[in-house]
Amino acid sequence: MLAERSALLADAAARGSAWCRAHSDLVDVWLSELLEKATLRETTGLALVATGGYGRSELAPGSDIDVMLLHDSRADVASIAEAIWYPIWEEGLHLGHSVSTPKEALRLASDDLDTATALLDARHIAGDAELTPRLVDGARSAWERRSRHWLAELGNRVAIRHTLAGEVAFLIEPDLKEGRGGLRDVHSLRWAEAAHRVLLEFDAPSLAAWEAVLLDARVELQRQTGRSGNVLALQEQPGVAAALGDPDADALMARIAEAARSVAWTSDDAWRRIATALRGPIARRVDRTREVGPGIVLAGGEVSLGPTAALDDPFLALRTAAAAAVHDAAIERRSLEALASVQPAVPDPWPDEARTLFVDLLLAGQRAIPVIEALDQRGLWGHLLPEWIPVRALPPHNIYHRFTVDRHLLETVANAAGLADRVDRPDLLVVAALLHDLGKGSKGDHSSAGATIARQIASRLGFAGRDVETLALLVELHLLIPQVATRRDLDDPVTIRRVAEQVGTVERLRLLAALCEADSLATGASAWGPWKAGLVQRLTECVIDYLESGETSGCPPPAPFPTQAQLDRLASGGQHIEGRGNVLTVIYDDRPGMFSRVTGVLAMHGLDVLSASAYSSNAGRALEEYRVHDPMRDEPRWERVVADLKLALDGKLAIHARVMERARTYARSAPRSRHPVVPSVTFENQASDGATVIDVRAADAIGTLYRITRTLAEFDLDIRFAKVQTLGSEAVDAFYVRDRFGDKVTEQARLAEIERAILHAIED
């Protein structure tokens, strides 16, 4: 058996369902031989029955062989079972086994969902051919008799599984089987179909095609890893893509996302209709039918087309969608199919009424997402916005982003709708949110490309010229606020002036700030928090003050650094190290390389530095303040950190060796991105009046900040201020530095050497 199975595993021509059928057939033959040998060909009253995935002939490389020895009260059944099971175990294969009479199996299935669904997929393998139908027919009859009970329990199981396993379409490492939109959703729909007709006639062919995409990937994943797992990890994606003929991992994940979101949408639609049916006719009659638009009616939580609906109206789909979102309803399936079958040409520019409907849909927030998804599933959204198609199901590059690009845009819109009361033009905010990443479907800088796309779309939607330019600017500058807030010194007047010059007006600034928050919240949990929110708020307030007064003097004052207490401590001499909350304060006699010593000790203890400020007195004393984050606990264990810092500052700790040792010990075993981070070092001498700003991008790794600051110390550069952040798999750091004479670094040859040294340090 192992030889035949190994040959099948090596057969690259067999994929997906074809491979699973061949595998199932191979196991069928083997089990039949084992049964004949164990019974000496006397199989009366005895049958081997495949159940679950094996019963569906979907035996993937890592699947359990789920098999039942069915008998009609044969006395020798126990010895026969052992004679069959032991050879399977000896081959090292996973076996799910049971021995039962039809009556016993049906009794167990009467109150156990897993057993009941496993028997729905049961099929005869070998033995008494008259025995298996008693089980199969009985299981289906019992399932149909208790259909209301089973549908309710199965629906609850689906909801719980989605919560636990997450989304196949949007996770960067999806669970192809258990995730929302995965293979188990397909199985659940078919089990539901066995109880009651739940799929519409046009669903089944599409469902089979989407299932094939997921099953192909699952088979290749298990064949490649030799394990039974169903999570398609980043490091496995290139190999699976190559085996399936995709040009790269992005193309593979785009196909999987497309299939999974379609499975999820079909599943949601079916379970919504099942829930309505389970409510019963009396409950449904409570929902009165009423017209919510010309030819559009609302009843039973669904919006549908009435007899007077004008199918030649190019904006009928938009009217229907807006009505559904506003009333928190779904679009009735047959009405959706009717809309998809027509799709008349859309005029250019749109009339004012259509633009108003479009904005109303977006301002519905979270309620708009499933409605737009429904339009998108049937090609209606891309018909209204052709620029949407290139980003449809476009996968993210790293775990910093939790959604595909298109879903990220919809989530950003929903968040922006919740912030609409902060801005003077909510319509521009939600439209900018929808458009801000459309440039990711183009080559080059996505912000610049997106601005061009936004200008085209805004003109087509019928916005006035000034609004068109505002939308284009919002898209082009949508990263300005978060980048400046997290990477620049907000106490430097140059920072405030430069943002004000780029934005131009208070109205646009408020729109950008709201878009920043909506975008960050839609990106992922690590993209927005109190620290970033506070920085964005302070930047916004400072720039508003400058735009309104022409001065930065009215900007909300920063927390004083150094404080008077710190200055007094600095003047008193000696060494002082204190950790309180998430802030570390270090005072010592100034000498080169001390900044890197501190960051090295912090790296040794696994602490992430968010920002750092430094101050030097004329008396040769130094004060540094670090804001840190401990990934493991609310507050660092400062007593351990302080003890090591004292040793490090006194030159009694092998910092470099310890940091490198920690980096090797805790090196990540898997990449966090399909696209390697390309390290870069850039210099800016106009961002501050008193310092050169060095921006460094690098792959996130333990000790990266230490390596950079150690390199800067080698060039006798004094770090005055630093901001550090991690974006998924990428570290993005900014350093305000001066040379030993207190001047900016302007000599090109020296800048080139600094760049070369930093790149070498972070790539080493």
Buried (B, 14 or more C-beta within 10 A) or exposed (E): BEEBBEEBBEEEEBBBBBBBBBBBEBBBBBBBEBBBEBBEEEBEBBBBBBBBBBBBBBBBBBBBBBBBBBBBEBEEBEEBBEBBBEBBEEEEBEBBBBBBBBEEBBBBBBEEBEBBBBBBBBBBBBBBEEBBEBBBEBBBEBBEEBBBBBBEEBBEBBEEBBEEBBBBBBBBBBBBBBBBBBBBBBBBBBBBBBBBEBBBEEBEEBBEEBBBBBBBBBBBBBBBBEEEBBBBBBBBBBBBBBBBEBEBBBBBBBBBBBBBBBBBBBBBBBBBBBEBBBBEEEEEEEBEEEEBBEBBBBBBBBBBBBEEBEEEBBBBBBBBBBBBBBBEBBBBBEBBEBBBEEBBEBEEBBEEEBBBBBBBBBBBBBBBBBBBBBBBBBEBBBBBBEBBBBBBBBBBBBBBBBBBBBBBBBBBBBBBBBBBEBBEBBBBBBBBBBBBBBBBBBEEEBBEBBBBBBBBBBBBBBBEEEBBBBBBBBBBBBBBBBBBBBBBBBBBBBBBBBBBEBBEEBBBBBBBBBBBBBBBBBBBEBBBEEBBBEBBBBBBBBBBBBBEEEEBEEBEEEEEEBEEEBBEBBEEEEEBBEBEEBEBBBBBEBEEBBBBBBBBBBBBBEBBBBBBBBBBBEEEBBBBBBBBBBEEEEEBEBEEBBEBBBBBBEEEBEBBEBBBBBBEEEEEEEBBBBBEBEBBBEBEEEBBEEBBBBBBBBBBBBBBBBBBBBBBBBBEBBBBBBBBBBBBBBBBBBBBBBBEEEEBBEEEEEBEEBBEBBBEBBEE
